[in-house]
Amino acid sequence: MVACQQDLISILLEKSTITLTGPNSIIGRAVVVHADPDDLGKGGMNLAKAQEMLVAE
């Protein structure tokens, strides 16, 4: 993965199990890149917990 000054990322991903159809389809999925490392929900108030609260209300 390579980042440039314009906040754009170039990535090359090669995986033979990824397809456009079937159970391993990539259609409808997304990749999210954050500036900080994931704390796996063990930290204080993280973005994932904040989003869960918004959905629950």
C-alpha positions as a LaTeX table, in Angstrom:
\begin{tabular}{lrrr}
\hline
Residue & $x$ (\AA) & $y$ (\AA) & $z$ (\AA) \\
\hline
Met1 & 0.00 & 0.00 & 0.00 \\
Val2 & 1.37 & 3.40 & $-0.95$ \\
Ala3 & $-0.02$ & 6.75 & 0.23 \\
Cys4 & 0.72 & 10.08 & $-1.42$ \\
Gln5 & 0.39 & 13.71 & $-0.36$ \\
Gln6 & $-3.14$ & 14.01 & $-1.82$ \\
Asp7 & $-4.44$ & 11.40 & 0.68 \\
Leu8 & $-4.86$ & 8.83 & $-2.09$ \\
Ile9 & $-3.82$ & 5.20 & $-1.73$ \\
Ser10 & $-2.68$ & 2.78 & $-4.37$ \\
Ile11 & $-2.97$ & $-0.90$ & $-3.50$ \\
Leu12 & $-2.50$ & $-4.10$ & $-5.46$ \\
Leu13 & $-4.35$ & $-7.10$ & $-4.05$ \\
Glu14 & $-4.08$ & $-10.52$ & $-5.63$ \\
Lys15 & $-6.15$ & $-13.29$ & $-4.07$ \\
Ser16 & $-7.45$ & $-16.28$ & $-6.01$ \\
Thr17 & $-10.36$ & $-16.91$ & $-3.62$ \\
Ile18 & $-11.92$ & $-13.48$ & $-4.27$ \\
Thr19 & $-14.60$ & $-13.58$ & $-6.97$ \\
Leu20 & $-17.38$ & $-11.40$ & $-8.35$ \\
Thr21 & $-20.02$ & $-14.06$ & $-7.65$ \\
Gly22 & $-20.65$ & $-16.73$ & $-5.03$ \\
Pro23 & $-19.88$ & $-16.85$ & $-1.28$ \\
Asn24 & $-16.51$ & $-15.07$ & $-1.66$ \\
Ser25 & $-17.91$ & $-12.25$ & $-3.81$ \\
Ile26 & $-16.46$ & $-8.78$ & $-3.28$ \\
Ile27 & $-19.60$ & $-7.10$ & $-4.62$ \\
Gly28 & $-21.20$ & $-4.94$ & $-1.91$ \\
Arg29 & $-18.15$ & $-4.97$ & 0.36 \\
Ala30 & $-15.85$ & $-2.13$ & 1.33 \\
Val31 & $-12.37$ & $-1.54$ & 2.70 \\
Val32 & $-11.97$ & 1.11 & 5.39 \\
Val33 & $-8.55$ & 2.57 & 6.23 \\
His34 & $-8.12$ & 4.56 & 9.43 \\
Ala35 & $-5.16$ & 6.74 & 10.46 \\
Asp36 & $-4.84$ & 5.01 & 13.84 \\
Pro37 & $-4.35$ & 1.29 & 14.52 \\
Asp38 & $-7.41$ & $-0.72$ & 15.55 \\
Asp39 & $-7.65$ & $-1.27$ & 19.32 \\
Leu40 & $-10.06$ & $-4.18$ & 18.70 \\
Gly41 & $-12.71$ & $-2.48$ & 20.83 \\
Lys42 & $-10.60$ & $-2.68$ & 23.99 \\
Gly43 & $-9.92$ & 1.04 & 24.29 \\
Gly44 & $-12.14$ & 3.84 & 25.50 \\
Met45 & $-14.78$ & 5.34 & 23.24 \\
Asn46 & $-13.73$ & 4.29 & 19.75 \\
Leu47 & $-15.44$ & 4.95 & 16.43 \\
Ala48 & $-17.03$ & 1.49 & 16.26 \\
Lys49 & $-18.72$ & 1.93 & 19.64 \\
Ala50 & $-19.90$ & 5.42 & 18.68 \\
Gln51 & $-21.46$ & 4.06 & 15.49 \\
Glu52 & $-23.18$ & 1.26 & 17.41 \\
Met53 & $-24.74$ & 3.85 & 19.71 \\
Leu54 & $-26.02$ & 5.86 & 16.74 \\
Val55 & $-27.59$ & 2.78 & 15.15 \\
Ala56 & $-29.24$ & 1.69 & 18.40 \\
Glu57 & $-30.99$ & 5.02 & 18.98 \\
\hline
\end{tabular}
